[in-house]
Amino acid sequence: MSKQKSTLNPIQGKNQNLSTDVEFAIGKENFKYIAIGVGILVIGFLLMAGGKSDDPNVFNPEIFSFRRISLAPMIVVGGFAFIGWAIMKKPKE
């Protein structure tokens, strides 16, 4: 049930029923899924971090590890896809 109150619109001079309940385009469940997707993104970016060398004159091949070159970007793309799905998912009524 929505709470309604009748008010006089000063522009049109007519009574209108204004609802005090606000409904967003996406539901509460969708926001939870979006938060999970952001968490997946954070994990992906954290997996990409690191690999620097302590000495700038020495090359560290750790930057080309499987984790940074393959795994982390796949997780980030998966996180973006999950967020897209979370936005498009039809909320339960």
Sine and cosine of phi, psi and omega as CSV:
sin_phi,cos_phi,sin_psi,cos_psi,sin_omega,cos_omega
0.00,0.00,0.69,-0.73,0.04,-1.00
-0.97,-0.25,0.59,-0.81,0.04,-1.00
-0.99,0.13,0.77,-0.64,0.00,-1.00
-0.78,-0.62,0.56,-0.83,0.10,-1.00
-0.70,-0.71,0.59,-0.81,-0.05,-1.00
-1.00,-0.02,0.79,-0.61,0.02,-1.00
-0.75,-0.66,0.36,-0.93,0.03,-1.00
-1.00,-0.04,0.85,-0.52,0.03,-1.00
-0.99,0.17,0.90,-0.44,-0.08,-1.00
-0.92,0.40,-0.40,0.92,-0.03,-1.00
-0.98,0.18,-0.74,0.68,-0.06,-1.00
-1.00,-0.08,-0.35,0.94,0.00,-1.00
0.96,0.27,0.34,0.94,-0.02,-1.00
-0.90,-0.44,0.43,-0.90,0.11,-0.99
-0.97,0.25,0.68,-0.73,0.05,-1.00
-0.73,-0.68,0.56,-0.83,0.09,-1.00
-1.00,0.01,0.88,-0.48,0.01,-1.00
-0.96,-0.29,0.76,-0.65,0.01,-1.00
-1.00,0.03,0.69,-0.72,0.05,-1.00
-1.00,-0.04,-0.21,0.98,0.06,-1.00
-0.99,0.10,0.74,-0.67,0.00,-1.00
-0.95,-0.32,0.79,-0.61,0.06,-1.00
-0.92,-0.40,0.78,-0.62,0.01,-1.00
-1.00,0.06,0.28,-0.96,-0.02,-1.00
-0.92,0.39,-0.51,0.86,0.05,-1.00
-0.87,-0.50,0.50,-0.86,-0.12,-0.99
-1.00,0.08,0.02,-1.00,-0.02,-1.00
-0.89,0.45,-0.63,0.78,0.02,-1.00
-0.89,0.46,-0.63,0.78,0.02,-1.00
-0.89,0.45,-0.63,0.77,0.03,-1.00
-0.90,0.44,-0.58,0.82,0.06,-1.00
-0.90,0.44,-0.69,0.72,0.02,-1.00
-0.90,0.43,-0.61,0.80,0.04,-1.00
-0.90,0.44,-0.65,0.76,0.03,-1.00
-0.89,0.45,-0.62,0.78,0.07,-1.00
-0.90,0.44,-0.66,0.75,0.04,-1.00
-0.89,0.46,-0.64,0.77,0.05,-1.00
-0.91,0.42,-0.61,0.79,0.08,-1.00
-0.88,0.47,-0.65,0.76,0.06,-1.00
-0.89,0.46,-0.66,0.75,0.05,-1.00
-0.87,0.49,-0.72,0.70,-0.01,-1.00
-0.87,0.49,-0.68,0.73,0.03,-1.00
-0.88,0.48,-0.69,0.73,0.01,-1.00
-0.88,0.48,-0.70,0.72,0.00,-1.00
-0.94,0.35,-0.56,0.83,0.06,-1.00
-0.92,0.40,-0.59,0.81,0.05,-1.00
-0.92,0.39,-0.47,0.88,0.02,-1.00
-0.98,0.22,-0.38,0.93,-0.11,-0.99
-0.96,0.29,0.33,-0.94,0.10,-0.99
1.00,-0.07,-0.18,-0.98,0.03,-1.00
1.00,0.03,0.15,0.99,-0.01,-1.00
-0.98,0.19,0.34,-0.94,-0.01,-1.00
-0.99,-0.12,0.60,-0.80,0.04,-1.00
-0.93,0.36,-0.57,0.82,0.00,-1.00
-0.96,-0.29,0.86,-0.51,-0.04,-1.00
-0.91,0.40,-0.26,0.97,0.01,-1.00
-1.00,0.03,-0.09,1.00,-0.04,-1.00
-0.92,-0.39,0.78,-0.63,0.03,-1.00
-0.99,0.17,0.72,-0.69,0.02,-1.00
-0.94,-0.35,0.95,-0.32,-0.02,-1.00
-0.95,0.32,-0.02,1.00,0.01,-1.00
-0.89,0.46,-0.38,0.93,0.00,-1.00
-0.92,0.39,-0.32,0.95,0.00,-1.00
-0.98,-0.19,0.43,0.90,-0.02,-1.00
-0.95,0.30,0.35,-0.94,0.03,-1.00
-0.83,0.55,-0.63,0.78,-0.05,-1.00
-0.88,0.48,-0.68,0.74,-0.07,-1.00
-0.99,0.11,-0.53,0.85,-0.09,-1.00
-1.00,-0.01,-0.55,0.83,-0.11,-0.99
-0.90,-0.45,-0.81,0.59,-0.13,-0.99
-0.91,0.41,-0.79,0.61,-0.07,-1.00
-0.89,0.47,-0.71,0.70,0.05,-1.00
-0.89,0.46,-0.58,0.81,0.06,-1.00
-0.91,0.42,-0.62,0.79,0.02,-1.00
-0.92,0.39,-0.64,0.77,0.02,-1.00
-0.90,0.43,-0.72,0.70,0.03,-1.00
-0.89,0.45,-0.65,0.76,0.07,-1.00
-0.88,0.47,-0.61,0.80,0.05,-1.00
-0.91,0.42,-0.67,0.74,0.05,-1.00
-0.91,0.42,-0.65,0.76,0.04,-1.00
-0.90,0.44,-0.64,0.77,0.02,-1.00
-0.90,0.44,-0.65,0.76,0.04,-1.00
-0.90,0.43,-0.67,0.74,0.05,-1.00
-0.87,0.50,-0.68,0.74,0.05,-1.00
-0.90,0.44,-0.66,0.75,-0.02,-1.00
-0.90,0.44,-0.58,0.82,0.02,-1.00
-0.95,0.32,-0.65,0.76,-0.08,-1.00
-0.99,0.16,-0.31,0.95,-0.06,-1.00
-0.88,0.48,0.75,-0.66,0.00,-1.00
-0.96,0.26,0.83,-0.56,-0.01,-1.00
-0.93,0.37,0.54,-0.84,0.06,-1.00
-0.95,0.31,0.55,-0.84,-0.05,-1.00
-0.97,-0.26,0.00,0.00,0.00,0.00
